[in-house]
């Protein structure tokens, strides 16, 4: 009986994970987009520090 229960619980977990997969993919894509934006901002900040004359009028 315990083996059957274990198999059933494993199956339920698998179904839950399959249902959550699209949400996890969307979250990963959003995280990657945010990281890209942050990296661009950081690159500009470092460039401003290294080359202040280039950004003098802004």
trRosetta pair geometry for C-beta under 8 A, 3 or more apart (Angstrom, degrees):
i j d omega theta_ij theta_ji phi_ij phi_ji
1 4 5.8 -55 -153 35 34 111
1 5 6.4 34 151 -18 66 106
2 5 5.5 -54 -148 37 35 113
2 6 6.2 38 153 -21 67 105
3 6 5.6 -52 -148 36 31 113
3 7 6.4 33 152 -19 64 104
4 7 5.7 -52 -148 35 32 111
4 8 6.3 33 152 -19 64 107
5 8 5.6 -55 -148 37 31 113
5 9 6.3 30 155 -17 66 106
6 9 5.9 -53 -144 37 30 109
6 10 6.3 32 155 -20 63 107
7 10 5.7 -57 -150 37 29 113
7 11 6.4 31 152 -20 64 106
8 11 5.7 -55 -151 35 31 112
8 12 6.4 32 152 -20 65 104
9 12 5.6 -50 -147 35 34 113
9 13 6.5 35 154 -18 64 104
10 13 5.8 -53 -150 36 31 111
10 14 6.4 34 151 -21 63 106
11 14 5.6 -54 -150 34 32 114
11 15 6.5 32 153 -18 65 103
12 15 5.8 -54 -150 35 32 110
12 16 6.5 33 151 -19 65 105
13 16 5.6 -53 -148 36 33 113
13 17 6.3 32 155 -18 66 106
14 17 5.8 -56 -148 37 30 110
14 18 6.4 30 154 -19 65 106
15 18 5.7 -54 -147 36 31 111
15 19 6.4 31 154 -19 64 107
16 19 5.8 -58 -150 37 30 110
16 20 6.3 18 156 -11 66 112
17 20 5.8 -62 -143 43 31 105
17 21 6.7 58 152 -52 62 89
18 21 5.7 -26 -157 -11 33 121
20 23 5.3 -60 -164 44 62 115
20 24 5.8 63 140 -26 85 105
21 24 5.7 -58 -145 37 32 111
21 25 6.4 34 157 -22 66 103
22 25 5.6 -53 -149 33 33 113
22 26 6.5 34 154 -18 66 103
23 26 5.7 -54 -151 35 33 111
23 27 6.4 34 151 -19 65 105
24 27 5.6 -51 -147 36 34 114
24 28 6.4 35 154 -20 65 105
25 28 5.8 -54 -149 35 31 111
25 29 6.4 31 153 -18 65 105
26 29 5.8 -54 -148 36 31 110
26 30 6.3 30 154 -18 65 107
27 30 5.8 -57 -148 38 30 111
27 31 6.3 32 154 -20 65 106
28 31 5.7 -52 -147 35 31 112
28 32 6.4 31 155 -19 64 106
29 32 5.8 -56 -150 36 31 111
29 33 6.4 31 153 -18 65 105
30 33 5.7 -53 -147 36 32 111
30 34 6.3 31 155 -17 65 106
31 34 5.8 -57 -149 38 31 111
31 35 6.3 32 153 -21 65 107
32 35 5.6 -53 -147 35 32 113
32 36 6.5 36 152 -23 64 103
33 36 5.6 -51 -151 31 33 113
33 37 6.6 32 152 -17 64 103
34 37 5.7 -53 -150 36 35 111
34 38 6.3 32 153 -17 67 107
35 38 5.6 -54 -144 40 33 111
35 39 6.1 36 154 -22 66 106
36 39 5.7 -53 -146 35 29 112
36 40 6.5 30 154 -19 63 104
37 40 5.9 -55 -152 34 31 110
37 41 6.5 30 152 -16 65 105
38 41 5.7 -54 -149 37 33 111
38 42 6.2 33 153 -19 66 108
39 42 5.6 -55 -145 38 31 112
39 43 6.3 34 154 -22 65 104
40 43 5.7 -52 -147 34 31 112
40 44 6.5 29 154 -16 64 104
41 44 5.8 -57 -151 37 31 108
41 45 6.3 34 151 -22 66 106
42 45 5.5 -51 -146 35 33 114
42 46 6.4 31 156 -16 65 104
43 46 5.9 -54 -148 38 30 108
43 47 6.3 31 152 -20 64 108
44 47 5.5 -55 -146 38 33 113
44 48 6.3 38 153 -23 66 102
45 48 5.7 -51 -150 32 30 112
45 49 6.6 29 151 -18 62 104
46 49 5.6 -53 -151 35 35 112
46 50 6.2 24 154 -11 68 110
47 50 5.8 -60 -141 45 31 104
47 51 5.8 -26 175 34 70 107
47 54 7.3 -60 154 73 98 143
47 55 8.0 116 117 -37 90 126
48 51 7.1 -77 -123 64 18 68
48 52 6.5 53 175 -99 61 60
48 54 7.8 -128 -112 71 50 101
48 55 5.1 -17 -124 11 88 160
49 52 7.3 -3 -147 -61 18 88
51 54 4.2 25 136 5 114 123
51 55 7.2 107 106 -5 81 93
52 55 6.2 -76 -157 49 42 95
52 56 7.0 77 147 -74 70 74
53 56 5.6 -6 -155 -43 42 113
55 58 5.0 -59 -173 34 82 119
